[in-house]
Amino acid sequence: MAESILISHPSSLFSTTTTTTSISNLRHSHHEIQPYFTRNPISLRCQAVAGAGAGPASPAATPTPIKRKNRYEMENLTTWLLKQEQAGHIDAELTIVLSSISLACKQIASLLQRSSIINLTGAQGTMNIQGEDQKKLDVISNELFCNCLRSSGRTGIIASEEEDVPVAVEETDSGNYIVVFDPIDGSANIDIALTTGSIFGIYAPDEQCLVDYDNDTLDEAKEKCIVSVCQPGSNLLAAGYCLYSSSVVFTVSIGNGVHGFTLDPAYGEFVLTHEDIKIPKSGRIYSFNEGNFDLWDSKLQNYLNHLRKPGGPNGKPYSGRYIGCLVGEIHRMLLYGGIYGNPKNEKAKSGNLRLLYECAPMSYLVEQAGGKAIDGVQRILDIQPDQIHQRTPIFIGSPDEIDKLATYLA
């Protein structure tokens, strides 16, 4: 018995009519089918639609080829730093210092993730120079930072929020960079596994204040360290932070924009994920510790009352967010915009945050991203520190939001 198949004529593209034929008939009728296709060719033509009254369409211009990023292509922090060195933005010594800081951040991130397991939560039982109770990881993180910077051989002076005075590094081979840092910002969040971070700033060496280990007495060396470290934020060569949260993000600026690198746990490398970050000109998020509202100046209270009122394009008030960690606040602000404030109050006449270790590095980053940072009167980066652990009020964020605040404080 001959097999049967279905044959659809060209007309069946527009109708459902089909015919049934056998294989044997198909072989004999091939000469009859072929002329049909020859006599009835089906052709499709695409033509650009011209505007009314327009002439014939001109040939399309050759499109510019789009370079597609390989899914396996990624740039890590080390490669990025070497490119910056080759471009002349930084020297080899600063490259090594930044690499040593990133190593300290990786070690701290690992300890934070296992802190409850290896009994690193809770208080150390000591107090720092500011009279604050130290957590176990405050002390350990400070040691990690100091050790990594010493071993780099490119650091001259180290100043930490957890140390009484700056420390001159005898192991320095060259470079003599001054590094200031807060090893763990938001340490009160450690025990409850919330956001924490590390903050750092790097200054150029002051040749007049370099310690002579052979001739200087201990007091003279200490005085030179203090003089060398007390520089305004406008002198910073580089600054950054490392965010420890659902991801570990190392964000840095060397004076040519802000760039973020996310730690890939599979490789143990910081990978470039946020290139040339630009803070939005405005934002609908404000971050203040409103538990101190009644202790603030009436002008600032009026400003916050304004933020709570419905307004803006969607008729809603600003959203209040407060993490209790400066690194987390700044990271969100860089990506979403808004304003963060830690003002002075009746109990803290100079504010709560340290100028050298927190406010100056973060202000440098935010300005590099297009934002602004003030103490209510002047630019944070213009303040000349008189003391190592000097505190200052700070308002930092999107430029339009800082400008609006300034009109209320004037």
C-alpha positions in Angstrom: 0.0 0.0 0.0 1.4 3.4 -1.0 2.2 5.8 1.7 0.4 9.1 1.8 1.7 12.6 2.8 0.2 16.0 2.9 1.3 18.6 0.3 0.4 22.3 0.9 0.3 24.5 -2.2 1.8 28.0 -2.0 -1.7 29.3 -1.7 -2.0 27.4 1.6 0.0 30.2 3.2 -3.2 32.1 3.2 -5.7 29.3 3.3 -6.1 25.9 5.0 -6.7 23.9 1.8 -4.4 20.9 1.4 -4.3 18.0 -0.9 -3.4 14.4 -0.3 -1.2 12.4 -2.7 0.8 9.3 -2.7 4.5 8.9 -2.9 4.3 7.2 -6.3 2.1 10.0 -7.7 4.5 12.6 -6.3 7.4 11.0 -8.2 5.4 11.0 -11.5 4.0 14.5 -11.1 7.3 16.2 -10.2 7.4 17.9 -13.6 4.0 19.2 -13.1 4.6 20.6 -9.6 7.9 22.4 -10.5 6.4 24.7 -13.2 3.8 25.8 -10.7 6.5 27.3 -8.4 8.2 28.8 -11.4 5.0 30.4 -12.6 4.0 31.6 -9.1 7.1 32.9 -7.3 6.4 34.3 -3.8 8.7 37.2 -2.9 8.7 39.5 0.0 10.2 43.0 -0.1 10.9 45.3 2.9 10.9 49.0 2.2 11.3 51.9 4.6 8.2 53.9 5.1 8.8 57.5 3.9 7.0 60.5 5.2 4.1 62.1 3.3 5.5 63.7 0.1 9.0 62.4 0.7 11.1 61.1 -2.2 12.6 57.7 -2.4 14.2 56.4 0.7 17.9 56.8 0.8 20.2 53.8 1.5 20.5 53.1 5.2 23.8 54.1 6.8 26.0 51.3 8.0 25.4 51.0 11.7 28.3 51.4 14.1 29.1 48.0 15.5 28.4 47.6 19.2 31.1 46.0 21.2 29.5 43.2 23.2 31.1 42.4 26.6 32.1 38.8 27.0 30.1 37.2 29.7 33.4 35.9 31.2 35.2 39.2 30.9 35.8 41.0 34.2 38.3 43.5 35.6 39.6 43.0 39.1 40.9 45.7 41.4 44.6 44.7 40.8 44.2 45.1 37.0 42.4 48.4 37.5 45.1 49.8 39.7 47.8 48.8 37.3 45.9 50.5 34.5 45.7 53.7 36.6 49.4 53.5 37.3 50.2 53.1 33.5 48.0 56.1 32.8 50.0 58.2 35.3 47.1 58.7 37.8 48.9 57.0 40.6 52.5 55.8 41.3 53.6 52.3 42.1 53.8 53.0 45.8 50.2 54.1 46.1 49.1 51.1 44.1 50.8 48.8 46.7 49.2 50.8 49.6 45.7 50.4 48.1 46.2 46.7 47.4 47.3 46.2 51.1 44.1 48.0 52.3 42.0 45.8 50.1 43.7 42.7 51.6 42.8 43.9 55.1 39.2 44.4 54.0 39.0 40.8 52.7 40.3 39.5 56.0 37.8 41.6 58.0 34.9 40.5 55.7 35.8 36.9 56.4 35.9 37.4 60.2 32.6 39.2 60.1 30.9 36.4 58.3 32.0 33.9 60.9 32.0 36.2 64.0 29.1 34.4 65.7 30.7 31.0 65.0 34.2 31.8 66.2 33.0 33.9 69.2 34.1 37.3 68.0 30.9 39.1 69.0 30.5 41.2 72.1 32.6 43.7 73.9 36.4 43.5 74.3 36.2 45.1 77.8 38.3 48.1 76.8 37.6 51.7 75.8 39.2 53.7 73.0 40.6 57.3 73.3 37.1 58.7 72.8 35.7 56.8 75.7 33.8 54.4 73.6 33.5 50.7 74.4 35.4 48.6 72.0 34.0 45.5 70.4 36.3 42.5 69.9 36.3 43.1 66.1 37.2 46.7 66.7 40.5 45.7 68.1 41.2 42.8 65.7 40.3 44.8 62.6 42.6 47.6 63.8 45.5 45.1 64.0 44.7 43.7 60.6 44.7 47.2 59.0 48.0 48.1 60.8 49.7 44.8 59.8 48.8 45.0 56.2 49.9 48.6 55.9 53.2 47.9 57.7 53.9 44.9 55.5 53.4 47.0 52.3 56.6 48.9 53.1 55.1 52.0 51.5 53.4 53.6 54.5 55.1 56.2 56.7 52.4 57.1 59.3 49.3 55.2 60.3 46.5 57.0 62.2 43.5 54.9 63.4 40.3 55.9 65.2 41.1 53.1 67.7 44.7 54.4 68.5 45.5 57.2 70.9 48.1 58.8 68.6 49.4 58.3 65.0 52.1 55.7 64.7 55.3 56.1 62.6 56.1 52.9 60.6 59.7 51.9 60.8 59.4 49.2 58.2 58.9 51.7 55.4 61.1 51.2 52.3 59.7 54.1 50.3 56.5 56.0 49.7 56.0 57.4 53.2 52.2 57.8 52.6 50.0 58.8 55.5 47.0 56.5 55.9 44.1 57.4 58.2 41.3 54.8 58.8 38.3 53.6 60.8 38.8 49.8 60.8 35.1 49.1 61.7 32.4 51.7 61.2 29.1 50.8 62.8 30.5 48.2 65.1 27.3 48.3 67.2 25.8 46.4 64.2 28.2 43.4 64.4 26.3 41.4 67.0 23.1 41.6 65.1 24.6 40.9 61.6 23.7 44.3 60.1 25.7 46.5 57.8 29.2 47.6 58.8 32.2 49.0 57.0 35.8 50.3 56.9 36.8 53.8 55.9 40.3 55.0 54.8 42.0 58.1 53.4 45.5 58.5 52.0 47.6 61.7 52.2 51.0 62.5 50.6 53.9 62.7 53.0 54.9 66.0 54.5 58.6 66.2 54.0 59.0 68.6 57.0 57.4 66.2 59.3 59.2 62.9 58.4 60.4 61.2 61.5 64.2 60.7 61.9 64.4 57.5 63.9 68.1 58.0 64.7 67.9 61.6 66.1 64.3 62.3 67.2 63.2 61.6 70.7 59.9 59.7 71.2 58.0 63.0 72.0 59.5 64.7 68.9 58.6 61.8 66.7 55.0 61.8 68.1 54.7 65.5 67.5 55.9 65.2 63.9 53.4 62.4 63.3 50.5 64.6 64.6 51.5 67.6 62.5 51.8 65.4 59.4 48.4 63.8 59.9 46.5 67.0 60.6 45.8 68.0 57.0 42.5 69.2 55.5 40.6 66.7 53.3 41.4 68.8 50.2 44.9 67.3 50.5 43.7 63.7 50.1 45.3 61.7 47.3 42.8 58.8 47.6 39.9 57.7 49.8 37.4 54.9 50.0 35.4 52.5 52.1 34.6 48.8 52.2 31.0 47.8 52.8 30.3 44.5 54.6 26.7 43.5 53.9 24.9 41.0 51.7 27.9 41.8 49.3 31.3 43.1 50.2 31.9 46.3 48.1 35.2 48.1 47.9 34.6 51.7 46.7 37.6 54.0 46.0 38.5 57.3 44.4 42.0 58.4 43.3 40.9 61.8 42.1 39.3 60.8 38.8 35.9 59.6 39.8 34.4 56.9 42.1 34.6 53.2 41.3 33.1 50.2 43.1 34.4 46.7 43.2 32.4 43.7 44.5 34.1 40.8 46.2 33.6 37.6 44.2 33.8 34.8 46.9 34.5 32.2 44.2 37.8 33.8 43.2 38.5 36.0 46.3 38.9 39.0 44.0 37.3 42.4 44.0 35.6 42.8 40.6 34.7 46.1 39.0 30.9 46.4 39.1 30.2 50.1 39.6 32.3 52.2 37.1 32.4 56.0 37.4 29.6 56.3 40.0 27.6 59.6 39.7 25.4 60.6 42.6 21.9 61.7 41.5 21.4 65.5 41.7 18.5 65.0 44.0 16.9 62.2 46.0 13.8 61.5 48.1 15.6 59.8 51.0 16.9 61.5 54.2 18.9 59.8 56.9 19.1 61.5 60.4 19.0 60.0 63.8 15.7 61.6 64.7 15.9 60.4 68.3 17.9 63.6 68.8 15.3 65.8 67.1 14.5 67.8 70.2 18.2 68.5 70.8 18.8 70.1 67.4 18.7 73.7 66.3 15.2 75.1 65.4 16.4 75.8 61.8 17.3 72.2 61.3 14.0 71.1 62.9 12.1 73.2 60.3 14.1 71.6 57.5 13.1 68.1 58.7 9.5 69.1 59.1 9.6 70.2 55.5 10.9 66.8 54.4 8.0 65.0 56.1 5.3 67.0 54.3 3.8 65.6 51.1 5.3 67.1 48.0 7.5 66.4 45.1 6.4 64.8 41.8 4.4 62.0 43.4 2.9 64.1 46.2 4.7 62.0 48.9 7.0 63.0 51.7 10.7 62.0 51.7 11.4 58.5 53.0 13.4 58.3 56.2 16.2 55.7 56.4 18.8 55.2 59.1 21.2 52.3 59.3 23.5 53.4 62.1 26.6 52.9 59.8 28.1 55.8 57.9 29.4 53.5 55.2 26.0 52.0 54.5 24.4 55.5 54.4 26.9 56.8 51.9 26.8 53.7 49.7 23.0 54.0 49.4 23.3 57.7 48.7 25.9 57.3 46.0 23.5 55.0 44.1 20.1 56.5 44.9 20.8 60.1 46.0 19.4 61.9 49.1 21.0 63.5 52.2 22.6 62.2 55.3 23.1 64.4 58.4 24.9 64.0 61.7 24.5 67.5 63.2 25.7 69.0 66.4 23.3 69.1 69.3 23.0 70.3 72.9 24.9 67.3 74.2 27.5 67.1 71.4 28.5 70.6 70.4 31.0 69.4 67.8 28.9 66.6 66.4 29.7 62.9 66.7 31.8 61.8 63.7 35.5 62.2 63.4 36.8 64.6 60.8 40.0 62.7 59.8 38.8 59.1 59.8 35.2 59.4 58.7 34.0 62.8 57.4 37.0 63.9 55.3 37.3 60.6 53.3 33.6 60.3 52.8 33.3 63.9 51.7 36.1 63.4 49.2 34.3 60.4 47.7 30.9 62.1 47.5 32.5 65.2 45.9 34.3 63.1 43.4 30.8 61.6 42.5 29.3 65.0 42.0 27.8 65.5 45.5 28.5 68.0 48.3 29.4 67.9 52.0 29.3 70.7 54.5 29.4 71.1 58.3 26.4 73.6 58.1 28.7 76.5 57.4 31.7 75.5 55.3 32.9 72.7 53.0 34.1 69.7 55.0 37.2 69.3 52.9 38.3 72.9 53.8 38.4 72.3 57.5 41.9 72.3 59.0 42.1 69.8 61.8 43.6 70.9 65.1 43.4 67.5 66.8 43.8 64.0 65.7 40.4 62.9 66.9 38.6 66.1 66.2 34.8 65.8 65.6 32.6 67.8 63.3 28.9 68.0 62.2 28.3 66.9 58.7 25.6 67.1 56.1 26.4 65.2 52.9 24.6 64.0 49.8 23.1 65.1 46.5 24.0 68.7 45.5 20.4 69.9 45.2 19.5 68.5 48.6 22.5 70.1 50.3 21.7 73.4 48.6 18.1 73.2 49.9 19.4 72.5 53.5 21.7 75.5 53.3 18.7 77.8 52.7 17.2 76.6 55.9 20.4 76.9 58.0 21.3 80.4 56.6 
